[in-house]
C-alpha cells in the first residue's frame, strides 16, 4: 500500500513554517548576509555522518543554520544587479512543480506540464508583440536563453550557405561573423563561446550604451560570410535600448540574423507608454529574456523565443525510439531547449501571467520604471550626487564625485544594510548602480533608499 503524503508531511510542514518566517522577516531585516560562505561551510560541511537524519530535522537544521548566510533578495529594498523577487502565485506554483515531480520533456509523458508551458509561451509572444509563429523554450536563465537562440541562428546561417553543421560540425565550415554592441552584456559573449562562434566584432555605442546604426552598417560591410548581429533591450547600467528599427534595417541589408538580448528589458514591450523603447524589436529573428527579473518569477525561468521554429528544433531537438511522440510531427518541450530532463520551469511563468493578466503585467513593469524615476529625481536633488544615465526604464547609475568617494559611499551603504545596491564601473567611472526589479518595492522603500544614500554620503564626508 502506498504511503502517500505521510513520509513528506512533517518535512513539508517545517519547510512551510520556515519559508513563512523568512518572508515575514523581509520588511525589516538587514539586507546583506551576516556570515560568509567560509564560515557557513564549517556548519554544513565536514565528513558526511554515518547515520542519516529525519527529513523534518534536516529541514530544521537547514533553515536555522542557513539564515545568517541569506541575502534578502526578495526584499523591496534590494536593488542589486538585476534580480527580482517572486510573485505569490509564481512561488506557490514553483512548490507545486517540485511536488508534481514531472520531467518536462515529452508531451506524451507529461501532458499537463507541456500544455501549461505551451500556453505560457503563447502568452509571452502575444504580450511582447513578437511574431505569432515563434517557438518558445524555457531554459535556466538569460545566458542559456541567449545560447539556445544563438544555436538556432548558427544552424540557419550555416544551412543557408550549404554547410551541414549537424553532420560536419564547425571545423572547416564558413566562419560566422558575430557583431555586438560595445556595451552588450557579458552573457552574450559567453553564449557565443558556448556555441563555438568565438570573439565577436564590436560596434561602438553612444553615451547611454546604445549601438550606433551607422557604425553597425560600416562594420557589417567590412567582411564576407554569414552574419549574426546581437542587439540589446535594457543596458545593464543605463537601462537603454538599442534603436531596433534602424539597427535591424541595417542588418537586413546585409542578410544578417538578428538576436535581441532582453533579459530584463524585453518586458517593456508589454507597456503601451514604454513602446518607444522597444519599437521595431519584433523585426528580429530571436529574443532572450529571463522571467526571474522583471516578471518576478523564481529562478530557473529563462525564455528563448525564435521566429524560425525549424532552426530552433534542428539545433536543440533529438529523435530516438524510446522518446515517444504525442502526435506525429509535433514538437516536444525537449525540442526547444538544451536539456532532455528538466523541471517544469514554465509553470511558474504561467502562474505569474495568469495572476497578473495583461494589465497586471503592464502595471508591474510600469511601477518598476516609475520607482526608478522617483529614485533618480529624489537623488538628483541631493548635494554631491550625479545621476549619470537617462532614466527611461529601471536602472539608475550614480557617482559621488571621484571614484574613491563613490567606492566609499557604496561600501557604507552595503555595510549599513538598510538597502543593497551594487557597485560597478561604467563610462570610465566607478558608480553605484540601482536596479529596480522587485514587484514589492514601495514608495516607503524608495524613502529608505534615499535616506540610506544620504546617510552614507554624510558619513564618508565626515
C-alpha positions as CSV (number, residue, x, y, z in Angstrom):
1,X,0.0,0.0,0.0
2,X,1.4,3.4,-0.9
3,X,2.5,5.6,1.9
4,X,1.0,8.7,0.1
5,X,1.9,12.0,1.7
6,X,2.8,10.7,5.1
7,X,6.6,10.4,4.7
8,X,6.6,14.0,3.5
9,X,4.2,15.6,5.9
10,X,6.5,16.7,8.8
11,X,9.2,17.9,6.5
12,X,6.8,19.9,4.3
13,X,5.2,21.5,7.3
14,X,8.6,22.5,8.7
15,X,9.5,23.9,5.3
16,X,6.3,25.9,5.0
17,X,6.8,27.3,8.5
18,X,10.3,28.4,7.9
19,X,9.5,29.8,4.5
20,X,6.7,31.9,6.0
21,X,9.1,33.1,8.8
22,X,11.6,34.1,6.1
23,X,9.1,36.1,4.1
24,X,7.8,37.8,7.3
25,X,11.3,38.9,8.1
26,X,12.0,40.7,4.8
27,X,10.4,44.1,5.5
28,X,12.8,44.8,8.4
29,X,15.8,42.6,8.2
30,X,19.4,43.6,7.3
31,X,19.5,43.1,3.6
32,X,23.0,41.6,3.3
33,X,24.1,38.2,4.8
34,X,25.7,38.2,8.2
35,X,28.1,35.2,7.7
36,X,30.5,34.3,4.9
37,X,30.5,31.2,2.8
38,X,33.7,30.0,4.5
39,X,32.0,30.4,8.0
40,X,28.9,28.5,6.8
41,X,30.9,25.7,5.3
42,X,32.1,24.8,8.8
43,X,28.4,24.3,9.7
44,X,27.3,22.5,6.5
45,X,30.4,20.7,5.5
46,X,32.8,18.2,7.1
47,X,32.7,14.4,6.7
48,X,29.3,13.0,5.9
49,X,27.9,11.4,9.1
50,X,27.4,7.7,9.2
51,X,23.7,7.7,10.3
52,X,21.0,9.6,8.5
53,X,18.8,12.4,9.9
54,X,15.0,12.5,9.8
55,X,13.6,14.6,7.0
56,X,11.9,17.2,9.2
57,X,15.1,17.5,11.3
58,X,17.1,18.1,8.1
59,X,14.8,21.0,7.2
60,X,15.1,22.5,10.7
61,X,18.9,22.3,10.5
62,X,19.0,23.7,7.0
63,X,16.7,26.6,7.8
64,X,18.2,27.5,11.1
65,X,21.9,27.4,10.0
66,X,21.3,29.0,6.6
67,X,19.5,32.0,7.9
68,X,22.7,34.1,8.7
69,X,24.0,33.5,5.2
70,X,20.9,34.6,3.3
71,X,20.7,37.8,1.3
72,X,17.3,39.4,1.4
73,X,17.0,39.4,-2.3
74,X,13.1,39.2,-2.2
75,X,13.0,42.4,-0.2
76,X,11.7,45.6,-1.8
77,X,14.9,47.3,-0.5
78,X,17.2,45.0,-2.6
79,X,18.4,47.0,-5.7
80,X,21.4,44.9,-6.6
81,X,22.3,43.6,-10.0
82,X,19.0,42.9,-11.9
83,X,17.2,40.4,-9.6
84,X,13.5,40.5,-9.0
85,X,11.5,38.9,-6.2
86,X,8.9,36.3,-6.6
87,X,5.2,36.9,-7.0
88,X,3.0,34.8,-4.7
89,X,1.3,32.8,-7.4
90,X,4.7,32.0,-9.0
91,X,6.2,30.9,-5.7
92,X,3.3,28.6,-4.9
93,X,3.4,27.2,-8.4
94,X,7.1,26.6,-8.1
95,X,6.4,24.5,-5.0
96,X,3.7,22.6,-6.9
97,X,6.3,21.9,-9.7
98,X,8.6,20.2,-7.1
99,X,5.7,18.2,-5.6
100,X,4.4,17.0,-9.0
101,X,8.0,16.0,-10.0
102,X,7.3,16.0,-13.7
103,X,10.2,15.5,-16.1
104,X,9.0,18.1,-18.7
105,X,10.5,16.7,-21.9
106,X,7.7,14.9,-23.7
107,X,4.1,15.9,-24.4
108,X,3.1,12.2,-24.2
109,X,4.6,11.6,-20.8
110,X,3.8,14.9,-19.0
111,X,0.9,16.4,-20.9
112,X,-0.2,18.8,-18.2
113,X,3.2,20.4,-17.8
114,X,3.8,20.5,-21.5
115,X,0.4,22.2,-22.2
116,X,0.9,24.7,-19.4
117,X,4.3,25.7,-20.8
118,X,3.0,25.9,-24.3
119,X,0.2,28.2,-23.1
120,X,2.7,30.4,-21.2
121,X,4.9,30.6,-24.3
122,X,1.9,31.7,-26.4
123,X,1.0,34.4,-23.8
124,X,4.6,35.7,-23.8
125,X,4.7,36.0,-27.6
126,X,1.4,37.8,-27.5
127,X,2.3,40.2,-24.6
128,X,5.6,41.2,-26.2
129,X,4.2,41.6,-29.7
130,X,6.5,39.1,-31.2
131,X,5.8,37.1,-34.4
132,X,3.0,34.6,-33.6
133,X,4.8,31.7,-35.4
134,X,7.7,31.9,-33.0
135,X,8.7,28.9,-30.9
136,X,9.4,29.3,-27.2
137,X,11.7,27.3,-25.0
138,X,12.0,27.5,-21.2
139,X,15.7,27.3,-20.1
140,X,17.6,28.0,-16.9
141,X,18.2,31.8,-17.3
142,X,19.1,34.5,-19.7
143,X,22.5,33.1,-20.5
144,X,21.0,29.8,-21.7
145,X,18.3,31.7,-23.5
146,X,21.0,33.5,-25.4
147,X,22.8,30.2,-26.0
148,X,19.6,28.5,-27.3
149,X,18.7,31.3,-29.7
150,X,22.3,31.6,-31.0
151,X,22.4,27.9,-31.6
152,X,19.3,28.2,-33.8
153,X,20.9,31.2,-35.6
154,X,24.1,29.2,-36.2
155,X,22.1,26.3,-37.7
156,X,20.1,28.6,-40.0
157,X,23.0,30.7,-41.2
158,X,25.2,27.7,-42.0
159,X,22.4,25.8,-43.6
160,X,21.7,28.8,-45.9
161,X,25.2,28.7,-47.2
162,X,25.1,24.9,-47.8
163,X,27.1,23.8,-44.7
164,X,25.6,20.8,-42.7
165,X,26.7,21.7,-39.1
166,X,24.8,18.7,-37.7
167,X,26.9,16.3,-39.8
168,X,30.2,18.2,-40.1
169,X,30.4,20.4,-37.1
170,X,32.1,23.8,-37.3
171,X,35.7,22.8,-38.3
172,X,36.3,23.7,-41.9
173,X,33.0,25.4,-42.4
174,X,32.3,29.1,-43.2
175,X,33.0,31.4,-40.3
176,X,30.0,33.3,-38.9
177,X,30.9,36.9,-38.2
178,X,29.3,37.8,-34.9
179,X,28.7,41.5,-34.4
180,X,27.7,43.1,-31.0
181,X,27.4,46.5,-29.4
182,X,30.2,47.8,-27.3
183,X,28.0,47.6,-24.1
184,X,26.4,44.3,-24.6
185,X,26.0,42.0,-21.6
186,X,28.8,39.6,-20.9
187,X,26.3,36.7,-21.2
188,X,26.2,37.3,-24.9
189,X,29.9,36.7,-25.2
190,X,29.6,33.7,-23.0
191,X,26.8,32.2,-25.2
192,X,28.8,32.9,-28.4
193,X,31.7,31.0,-26.8
194,X,29.4,28.1,-25.9
195,X,28.2,27.7,-29.5
196,X,31.7,27.9,-30.8
197,X,31.5,31.2,-32.6
198,X,34.4,32.9,-30.8
199,X,35.1,36.5,-30.0
200,X,32.6,39.0,-31.6
201,X,33.3,42.1,-33.6
202,X,32.4,45.2,-31.5
203,X,30.4,48.2,-32.8
204,X,30.7,51.5,-30.9
205,X,27.8,52.6,-28.7
206,X,26.6,56.0,-27.7
207,X,26.9,57.6,-24.2
208,X,23.8,55.6,-23.0
209,X,25.2,52.3,-24.3
210,X,23.0,52.1,-27.5
211,X,24.5,50.6,-30.6
212,X,25.1,53.3,-33.3
213,X,23.4,52.1,-36.6
214,X,25.8,53.9,-38.9
215,X,28.7,52.2,-37.2
216,X,26.9,48.9,-37.5
217,X,26.5,49.4,-41.2
218,X,30.2,50.2,-41.6
219,X,31.2,47.1,-39.6
220,X,28.8,44.7,-41.4
221,X,30.2,45.9,-44.8
222,X,33.8,45.2,-43.9
223,X,33.9,41.4,-44.4
224,X,32.2,38.4,-46.0
225,X,30.3,35.4,-44.9
226,X,27.2,34.7,-42.7
227,X,26.4,37.5,-40.3
228,X,24.9,37.4,-36.8
229,X,24.0,40.7,-35.1
230,X,23.2,40.8,-31.3
231,X,21.2,43.8,-30.1
232,X,20.2,44.7,-26.6
233,X,16.9,45.6,-24.8
234,X,18.0,47.1,-21.5
235,X,21.5,48.2,-20.9
236,X,22.9,46.9,-17.5
237,X,23.9,50.4,-16.4
238,X,21.6,52.8,-18.1
239,X,18.6,50.7,-19.0
240,X,18.9,52.0,-22.6
241,X,17.5,50.1,-25.6
242,X,19.3,49.8,-28.9
243,X,17.4,51.6,-31.8
244,X,15.9,48.4,-33.1
245,X,14.1,49.7,-36.2
246,X,17.2,51.4,-37.6
247,X,19.7,48.7,-36.5
248,X,17.6,45.8,-37.8
249,X,17.0,47.6,-41.1
250,X,20.8,47.9,-41.4
251,X,21.3,44.2,-40.5
252,X,18.6,43.1,-43.1
253,X,20.5,45.0,-45.8
254,X,23.5,42.7,-45.1
255,X,21.3,39.5,-44.7
256,X,22.2,39.1,-41.0
257,X,20.3,37.1,-38.4
258,X,19.3,39.5,-35.6
259,X,19.2,38.3,-32.0
260,X,18.0,40.5,-29.1
261,X,19.3,40.0,-25.6
262,X,16.4,41.4,-23.5
263,X,17.0,39.7,-20.1
264,X,15.1,42.4,-18.2
265,X,14.2,45.0,-20.8
266,X,12.1,43.0,-23.3
267,X,9.2,43.2,-20.8
268,X,8.9,46.9,-21.7
269,X,7.1,45.8,-24.8
270,X,4.1,44.9,-22.6
271,X,3.7,48.6,-21.5
272,X,2.0,50.9,-24.1
273,X,3.7,54.1,-22.8
274,X,7.1,52.4,-23.0
275,X,6.6,51.2,-26.5
276,X,9.0,53.7,-28.0
277,X,11.8,51.8,-26.2
278,X,11.1,48.6,-28.0
279,X,9.8,49.9,-31.3
280,X,10.9,47.5,-34.1
281,X,12.1,44.8,-31.7
282,X,9.6,42.4,-33.3
283,X,11.5,42.6,-36.6
284,X,14.4,40.5,-35.1
285,X,14.8,36.7,-35.5
286,X,15.3,35.6,-31.9
287,X,14.9,37.0,-28.4
288,X,16.1,36.1,-25.0
289,X,14.7,37.1,-21.6
290,X,14.5,36.0,-18.0
291,X,11.2,35.7,-16.1
292,X,13.0,36.0,-12.8
293,X,13.9,39.5,-13.5
294,X,11.1,42.0,-14.4
295,X,8.3,39.4,-14.4
296,X,9.3,38.3,-10.9
297,X,9.2,34.5,-11.1
298,X,11.6,32.3,-9.1
299,X,15.0,31.5,-10.5
300,X,15.4,28.9,-13.3
301,X,13.0,30.5,-15.7
302,X,14.8,31.9,-18.7
303,X,12.9,32.1,-22.0
304,X,14.2,31.7,-25.6
305,X,12.0,32.9,-28.4
306,X,12.9,32.0,-32.0
307,X,10.9,33.0,-35.0
308,X,12.3,30.2,-37.2
309,X,10.9,27.2,-35.4
310,X,12.7,24.7,-37.7
311,X,16.0,26.3,-36.9
312,X,15.4,26.0,-33.1
313,X,14.2,22.4,-33.3
314,X,17.0,21.3,-35.5
315,X,19.6,23.0,-33.2
316,X,18.1,21.6,-30.0
317,X,16.0,18.6,-30.8
318,X,16.7,14.9,-30.9
319,X,14.8,11.8,-32.2
320,X,15.1,8.3,-30.8
321,X,12.8,5.3,-30.5
322,X,12.3,5.5,-26.7
323,X,11.2,9.1,-26.7
324,X,7.5,8.7,-27.6
325,X,5.8,11.5,-29.5
326,X,2.3,12.6,-28.5
327,X,1.3,13.5,-32.1
328,X,3.5,12.7,-35.2
329,X,5.3,15.8,-36.2
330,X,4.5,17.8,-33.1
331,X,7.3,19.5,-31.2
332,X,8.1,18.2,-27.7
333,X,9.4,20.6,-25.0
334,X,12.9,19.0,-25.3
335,X,13.0,20.0,-29.0
336,X,13.3,23.7,-27.9
337,X,15.8,23.6,-25.1
338,X,19.3,22.1,-24.3
339,X,18.1,19.5,-21.8
340,X,16.2,16.3,-22.1
341,X,15.4,16.1,-18.4
342,X,14.3,19.2,-16.5
343,X,11.7,20.5,-14.1
344,X,8.5,22.2,-15.4
345,X,10.0,25.7,-15.2
346,X,7.4,27.3,-17.4
347,X,4.6,26.5,-14.9
348,X,5.6,29.4,-12.5
349,X,5.7,31.7,-15.6
350,X,2.2,30.6,-16.5
351,X,1.1,31.2,-12.9
352,X,2.6,34.7,-12.8
353,X,0.9,35.7,-16.1
354,X,-2.4,34.1,-15.0
355,X,-2.3,36.0,-11.7
356,X,-1.5,39.4,-13.4
357,X,-3.2,39.4,-16.7
358,X,-2.2,41.8,-19.5
359,X,-3.0,44.9,-17.4
360,X,-1.2,43.5,-14.4
361,X,2.0,42.8,-16.3
362,X,1.9,46.3,-17.8
363,X,1.3,47.8,-14.3
364,X,4.1,45.8,-12.7
365,X,6.7,46.9,-15.3
366,X,5.3,50.5,-15.3
367,X,5.7,50.6,-11.5
368,X,9.3,49.4,-11.6
369,X,10.2,52.2,-14.1
370,X,8.3,54.7,-12.0
371,X,10.2,53.8,-8.9
372,X,13.5,54.2,-10.7
373,X,12.4,57.6,-11.9
374,X,11.4,58.5,-8.3
375,X,14.8,57.5,-7.0
376,X,16.6,59.4,-9.7
377,X,14.5,62.5,-9.2
378,X,15.0,62.5,-5.4
379,X,18.7,61.7,-5.6
380,X,19.5,64.3,-8.2
381,X,18.5,66.9,-5.7
382,X,21.0,65.6,-3.1
383,X,24.2,67.5,-3.0
384,X,27.2,65.5,-4.3
385,X,25.1,63.1,-6.2
386,X,25.3,62.8,-10.0
387,X,22.8,60.7,-12.0
388,X,24.8,59.5,-15.0
389,X,22.1,58.0,-17.2
390,X,18.8,58.9,-18.8
391,X,16.4,57.1,-16.5
392,X,14.0,55.8,-19.1
393,X,13.5,52.3,-17.6
394,X,14.5,50.6,-14.4
395,X,18.2,51.4,-14.0
396,X,19.9,54.3,-12.2
397,X,23.7,54.9,-12.2
398,X,25.1,57.3,-9.7
399,X,28.5,58.8,-8.9
400,X,29.6,60.8,-5.9
401,X,32.5,62.9,-7.2
402,X,35.7,61.0,-7.6
403,X,36.0,57.2,-7.8
404,X,37.3,56.8,-4.3
405,X,34.3,58.7,-2.8
406,X,31.9,56.6,-4.9
407,X,33.5,53.4,-3.7
408,X,33.4,54.6,-0.1
409,X,29.7,55.5,-0.3
410,X,28.9,52.2,-1.9
411,X,30.7,50.3,0.8
412,X,29.0,52.3,3.6
413,X,25.6,51.6,2.0
414,X,26.2,47.8,1.9
415,X,27.6,47.8,5.5
416,X,24.6,49.7,6.8
417,X,22.3,47.1,5.4
418,X,19.0,49.1,5.1
419,X,19.3,48.6,1.4
420,X,21.5,46.7,-1.0
421,X,22.9,48.4,-4.1
422,X,25.9,47.1,-6.1
423,X,28.9,49.0,-7.3
424,X,30.2,48.8,-10.9
425,X,32.2,50.7,-13.4
426,X,30.7,52.4,-16.4
427,X,31.8,55.0,-18.9
428,X,35.2,55.2,-17.3
429,X,33.9,55.9,-13.8
430,X,33.2,53.9,-10.6
431,X,29.4,54.0,-10.0
432,X,26.7,52.9,-7.6
433,X,24.1,51.1,-9.7
434,X,20.5,50.8,-8.6
435,X,18.3,48.3,-10.3
436,X,14.6,48.4,-9.5
437,X,13.4,44.9,-10.2
438,X,11.1,43.8,-7.4
439,X,7.3,43.9,-7.6
440,X,7.1,44.7,-3.9
441,X,9.3,47.8,-3.9
442,X,7.1,50.5,-2.4
443,X,7.3,54.3,-2.0
444,X,8.5,53.7,1.6
445,X,11.3,51.5,0.2
446,X,12.3,54.5,-2.0
447,X,12.3,56.7,1.1
448,X,14.5,54.3,2.9
449,X,16.9,54.0,-0.1
450,X,17.2,57.8,-0.4
451,X,17.8,58.1,3.3
452,X,20.5,55.4,3.2
453,X,22.4,57.1,0.4
454,X,22.2,60.5,2.2
455,X,23.4,58.9,5.4
456,X,26.3,57.2,3.6
457,X,27.4,60.4,1.9
458,X,27.4,62.2,5.2
459,X,29.4,59.5,6.9
460,X,32.0,59.5,4.1
461,X,32.3,63.3,4.1
462,X,32.8,63.4,7.9
